[in-house]
Amino acid sequence: MATQTATLDREKLLDWYYQIVLIRHFENKCDELYREKRITGVYLHLYSGHEAVGVGALAALTLDDHVITAYRDHGIALARGMDPKVAMAEMMGKRTGSSGGKGGSMHLAQRDLNFWGGYAIVGGHLPLATGIALKVRYMEEDAVVLCFIGDGATNNGYFHEALNMSAVWDLPVVWLIENNLVGMGTRVEDSSGQPELSKRAIAYGMKNGGRIDGQNVIEVYHAVSDAVKYAKKRGPVLLEALTYRFRGHGVSDRSYDVRDDLVSELKVWQERDPILVLRSHLVEQFEGVESELEKRDQEAAAIVEAAVKFAEESPAPTFEDLIANVYVGRRYDE
């Protein structure tokens, strides 16, 4: 790792730090707004604790590459480059949001970023990733599809079908499992006969990228960079990032409040908070960087507050907005 980190300059690492703290501030604010009923909807899934996976993985891509994920999507959207104002407006159901206020928390997407969204159906986005990769291969494009997968989706039929076809057709897909150890309330070892999820690559004849430390943005970046290079030339790769969510499955999940064993486990993982891991590395490597870290933290907090103000001042969708774009090429007034 020492030779790899030497290739990463101070500014790049500071930018990753900014992205990680931006996501954390954004998620903390979303939690607050949801409890105040200023963000509404059935559920809200926070990315707190996972930030190094999203930031490190997306740093390995170009804008020509494609990204698709499930419902824990806010952090990935921000790391991909979505404007926090646009993201927050969508969270608050406003017309200026990424989906016009009609998608909400689980359906952030942005076409010009080749970010094809969050999906609420567990595993439902995996066949779409295969389809996008088939288009890339068919059109002979120099691109890859990065598909984020929650550990809970790996026992889903979509997982088998999508990975199997990507291997049959040698498609340029990096399948990245974010293993936070618990699928909703069920431990991985209680739901899977093979709890080392990256080993499932063997069954499909694809490259096993192995397990990586999902709390270390640098390790994630290098692992995904290697996987991207391989996938573009030789076909799909399955990676598994070990991480941990610092909140419940969703904001209504109060499991940490009632189970002592989870509280103890959470404390262990909080000692390896992605923010602390990267901050420690920067302080160790670069003298006098502390003031820069504080500056990035303050900037991120201010950006999130500005995003909330923008969303609050934005208009809500109209009835015409609601019924628009239901059919391709047909307007609501026809």
Beta strands, then each sheet from edge to edge (+ up, - down):
strand 1: 66-68
strand 2: 145-150
strand 3: 173-179
strand 4: 182-183
strand 5: 186-187
strand 6: 207-213
strand 7: 237-242
sheet 1: 1+ 2+ 3+ 7+ 6+
sheet 2: 4+ 5-
end
